[in-house]
């Protein structure tokens, strides 16, 4: 009986595998129709969600589901190789594409430089794409994208509201939706305002407490200097620092869209990740003048030289 069960399970697995076709470049895929028979047309704009998973436990690499969908202009003459866009000519609005990517093939194609802990030799990446909607012009796309961005910001702010409540934090909102919890405002006559250079000790972590960067409690770690308003740091920091003066301590809670947004940052901050920073402003000073631009050698050619 056990052998029969094993044989049946294997047969079902093979039947499932046989449901997958292959693209010209060898990518296995399956289309689940969504009801529409109107195939995509050149020049249309596609709104879609996409998910990538890797490893035996299907760890999520990246996902737009529940966040801001992706958008692209469809052009059947400019399709990618060994990715889901090869399948788009067979798709309509509402369709879903399930596909797998061989990590070895991706490496051979130069899409993955080296094997590592995430991309193992012999492994696969599982993917899923859902075509949410199709638009005929860019103006409609722009309006739809704005709605999605606003909805994402609202989701993130609600998440930080819940985080602050769970931690018992008394917070104040910045103009665009970051939060500040002030332990000590510091010397507000010497405030970290626009044009001032703030020297900051910080520890950054995700809502689950995972630290991704810190210069606090690290012997030899240099304080971080930032000119407020110069747009050299994430927007949540730029807005949050203005609540502190020299000697100020507290937290800045940054929604993802005021942090690293849809892109994330390296492997430590995934896309759409809210961030929390413990900060201490150790000094506030007048910002140093910007460095003079270096002369372009090409511009000096033919100019009279001083004696």
LINFENDA-V193645 format. One record per residue. N is the residue number from 1. RES is the residue in three letters. SS is DSSP state (2 for helix, 1 for strand, 0 for the rest). BURIAL is 1 if it has 24 or more other ideal C-beta (glycine too) atoms within 12 Angstrom, else 0. D_CENTER is the distance of its C-alpha to the mean C-alpha in Angstrom with 1 decimal. Layout:
# LINFENDA-V193645
N/RES/SS/BURIAL/D_CENTER  N/RES/SS/BURIAL/D_CENTER
This chain:
# LINFENDA-V193645
1/UNK/0/0/49.9  2/UNK/2/0/47.0  3/UNK/2/0/47.3  4/UNK/2/0/47.4  5/UNK/2/0/44.2  6/UNK/2/0/42.5  7/UNK/2/0/43.7  8/UNK/2/0/42.5  9/UNK/2/0/39.0  10/UNK/2/0/38.9  11/UNK/2/0/40.2  12/UNK/2/0/37.6  13/UNK/2/0/34.9  14/UNK/2/0/36.4  15/UNK/2/0/36.7  16/UNK/2/0/33.1  17/UNK/2/0/32.2  18/UNK/2/0/34.7  19/UNK/0/0/32.7  20/UNK/0/0/30.2  21/UNK/1/0/31.0  22/UNK/1/0/29.8  23/UNK/0/1/28.6  24/UNK/0/0/30.5  25/UNK/0/1/28.3  26/UNK/0/0/28.7  27/UNK/0/1/25.6  28/UNK/1/1/26.7  29/UNK/1/1/25.7  30/UNK/1/1/27.0  31/UNK/1/1/26.8  32/UNK/1/0/27.4  33/UNK/0/0/28.9  34/UNK/0/0/28.0  35/UNK/0/0/31.3  36/UNK/0/0/31.2  37/UNK/0/0/33.3  38/UNK/0/0/32.2  39/UNK/1/0/30.3  40/UNK/0/1/27.7  41/UNK/0/0/29.3  42/UNK/0/0/28.5  43/UNK/0/0/26.9  44/UNK/0/1/25.4  45/UNK/1/1/21.7  46/UNK/1/1/19.9  47/UNK/1/1/17.4  48/UNK/1/1/16.0  49/UNK/1/1/13.9  50/UNK/1/1/12.9  51/UNK/1/1/12.8  52/UNK/1/1/13.3  53/UNK/1/1/15.4  54/UNK/1/1/17.4  55/UNK/0/0/20.4  56/UNK/0/0/23.5  57/UNK/0/0/21.8  58/UNK/0/0/19.1  59/UNK/1/0/16.3  60/UNK/1/1/13.0  61/UNK/1/1/10.8  62/UNK/1/1/8.2  63/UNK/1/1/9.3  64/UNK/0/1/9.3  65/UNK/0/0/12.6  66/UNK/0/0/13.2  67/UNK/0/1/10.3  68/UNK/0/1/10.2  69/UNK/0/1/11.9  70/UNK/1/1/11.8  71/UNK/1/1/14.9  72/UNK/1/1/17.2  73/UNK/1/1/20.8  74/UNK/0/1/23.0  75/UNK/0/0/25.5  76/UNK/0/0/27.5  77/UNK/0/0/28.7  78/UNK/0/0/25.3  79/UNK/0/1/23.9  80/UNK/0/0/21.9  81/UNK/0/0/23.5  82/UNK/0/1/22.8  83/UNK/0/1/20.0  84/UNK/2/1/20.0  85/UNK/2/1/21.0  86/UNK/2/1/24.4  87/UNK/2/1/25.1  88/UNK/2/1/24.3  89/UNK/2/0/28.0  90/UNK/2/0/29.1  91/UNK/0/1/26.8  92/UNK/1/1/27.1  93/UNK/0/1/25.3  94/UNK/0/1/24.7  95/UNK/0/1/24.8  96/UNK/1/1/22.6  97/UNK/1/1/22.2  98/UNK/1/1/22.1  99/UNK/1/1/22.0  100/UNK/1/1/22.0  101/UNK/1/1/21.2  102/UNK/1/1/23.5  103/UNK/2/1/21.9  104/UNK/2/0/25.2  105/UNK/2/1/25.2  106/UNK/2/1/21.7  107/UNK/2/0/23.1  108/UNK/2/0/26.3  109/UNK/0/0/24.5  110/UNK/0/0/22.6  111/UNK/0/0/19.1  112/UNK/0/1/18.9  113/UNK/0/0/20.8  114/UNK/0/0/22.1  115/UNK/0/0/22.4  116/UNK/0/0/20.8  117/UNK/0/0/20.3  118/UNK/0/0/17.5  119/UNK/0/1/19.1  120/UNK/0/0/22.8  121/UNK/0/0/25.8  122/UNK/0/0/27.0  123/UNK/0/1/23.9  124/UNK/1/1/22.0  125/UNK/1/1/18.6  126/UNK/1/1/19.0  127/UNK/1/1/17.2  128/UNK/1/1/17.7  129/UNK/1/1/17.4  130/UNK/1/1/18.8  131/UNK/1/1/20.1  132/UNK/1/1/20.0  133/UNK/1/1/22.0  134/UNK/1/1/23.5  135/UNK/1/1/24.3  136/UNK/0/0/27.1  137/UNK/0/0/26.0  138/UNK/2/0/23.2  139/UNK/2/0/24.4  140/UNK/2/0/23.8  141/UNK/2/1/20.3  142/UNK/2/0/19.6  143/UNK/2/0/21.2  144/UNK/2/1/19.4  145/UNK/2/1/15.9  146/UNK/2/0/17.0  147/UNK/2/0/18.2  148/UNK/2/1/14.9  149/UNK/2/1/13.1  150/UNK/2/0/16.1  151/UNK/2/0/16.0  152/UNK/2/1/12.4  153/UNK/2/1/13.6  154/UNK/2/0/16.7  155/UNK/2/0/15.3  156/UNK/2/1/13.4  157/UNK/2/1/16.6  158/UNK/2/0/18.7  159/UNK/2/1/16.8  160/UNK/2/1/17.5  161/UNK/2/0/21.0  162/UNK/2/0/21.6  163/UNK/2/1/20.4  164/UNK/2/1/22.7  165/UNK/2/0/25.5  166/UNK/2/0/25.3  167/UNK/2/0/25.4  168/UNK/0/0/28.2  169/UNK/0/0/26.4  170/UNK/0/0/28.0  171/UNK/0/1/25.3  172/UNK/1/0/25.5  173/UNK/1/0/22.9  174/UNK/0/1/21.8  175/UNK/0/0/22.2  176/UNK/0/0/18.7  177/UNK/0/1/18.0  178/UNK/0/1/17.3  179/UNK/1/1/20.1  180/UNK/1/1/22.6  181/UNK/1/1/25.0  182/UNK/1/1/27.9  183/UNK/1/0/30.2  184/UNK/1/0/32.0  185/UNK/0/1/31.4  186/UNK/0/1/33.4  187/UNK/1/0/35.6  188/UNK/1/0/34.6  189/UNK/1/0/37.2  190/UNK/1/0/35.0  191/UNK/1/1/31.6  192/UNK/0/1/28.2  193/UNK/0/1/28.3  194/UNK/0/0/27.3  195/UNK/0/0/28.7  196/UNK/1/1/29.4  197/UNK/1/1/28.1  198/UNK/1/1/27.0  199/UNK/1/1/27.3  200/UNK/1/1/25.0  201/UNK/1/1/24.9  202/UNK/1/1/21.8  203/UNK/1/1/20.2  204/UNK/1/1/16.5  205/UNK/1/1/15.6  206/UNK/1/1/13.7  207/UNK/0/1/15.7  208/UNK/0/0/17.4  209/UNK/0/0/18.7  210/UNK/0/0/17.0  211/UNK/1/0/17.4  212/UNK/1/1/14.9  213/UNK/1/1/17.0  214/UNK/1/0/20.5  215/UNK/0/1/23.5  216/UNK/0/0/25.6  217/UNK/0/0/28.5  218/UNK/0/0/28.1  219/UNK/0/0/31.3  220/UNK/0/0/31.0  221/UNK/0/0/27.4  222/UNK/0/0/27.4  223/UNK/0/0/26.5  224/UNK/1/1/23.6  225/UNK/1/1/24.9  226/UNK/1/1/23.1  227/UNK/1/1/24.8  228/UNK/0/1/23.8  229/UNK/0/0/23.0  230/UNK/0/0/22.4  231/UNK/0/0/18.7  232/UNK/0/0/18.2  233/UNK/0/1/15.9  234/UNK/0/1/13.1  235/UNK/2/1/14.8  236/UNK/2/1/15.2  237/UNK/2/1/17.3  238/UNK/2/1/19.1  239/UNK/2/1/20.3  240/UNK/2/1/20.9  241/UNK/2/1/23.1  242/UNK/2/1/25.5  243/UNK/2/1/26.9  244/UNK/0/1/28.3  245/UNK/1/1/31.2  246/UNK/1/1/32.5  247/UNK/0/1/32.7  248/UNK/0/1/30.2  249/UNK/1/1/28.3  250/UNK/1/1/25.8  251/UNK/1/1/22.2  252/UNK/1/1/19.3  253/UNK/1/1/17.1  254/UNK/1/1/13.8  255/UNK/0/1/11.9  256/UNK/2/1/8.1  257/UNK/2/1/9.0  258/UNK/2/1/11.3  259/UNK/0/1/9.2  260/UNK/0/1/5.9  261/UNK/0/1/4.7  262/UNK/0/1/3.0  263/UNK/0/0/2.6  264/UNK/0/0/3.2  265/UNK/1/0/6.9  266/UNK/0/0/9.3  267/UNK/0/0/10.4  268/UNK/0/0/10.9  269/UNK/1/1/7.8  270/UNK/0/1/5.7  271/UNK/0/1/2.7  272/UNK/0/1/5.3  273/UNK/0/1/7.4  274/UNK/0/1/10.5  275/UNK/1/1/12.3  276/UNK/1/1/16.1  277/UNK/1/1/18.2  278/UNK/1/1/21.9  279/UNK/1/1/23.3  280/UNK/1/1/26.8  281/UNK/1/1/27.8  282/UNK/1/1/30.7  283/UNK/1/1/31.7  284/UNK/1/1/31.4  285/UNK/1/0/33.1  286/UNK/1/0/33.6  287/UNK/0/0/31.0  288/UNK/0/0/32.6  289/UNK/0/0/33.2  290/UNK/0/0/30.8  291/UNK/0/0/32.0  292/UNK/0/0/34.3  293/UNK/0/0/32.9  294/UNK/0/0/34.4  295/UNK/0/0/36.9  296/UNK/0/0/36.2  297/UNK/2/0/39.0  298/UNK/2/0/39.2  299/UNK/2/0/40.1  300/UNK/2/0/42.8  301/UNK/0/0/44.7  302/UNK/0/0/48.0  303/UNK/0/0/47.9  304/UNK/0/0/51.1  305/UNK/0/0/50.8  306/UNK/0/0/52.4  307/UNK/0/0/55.4
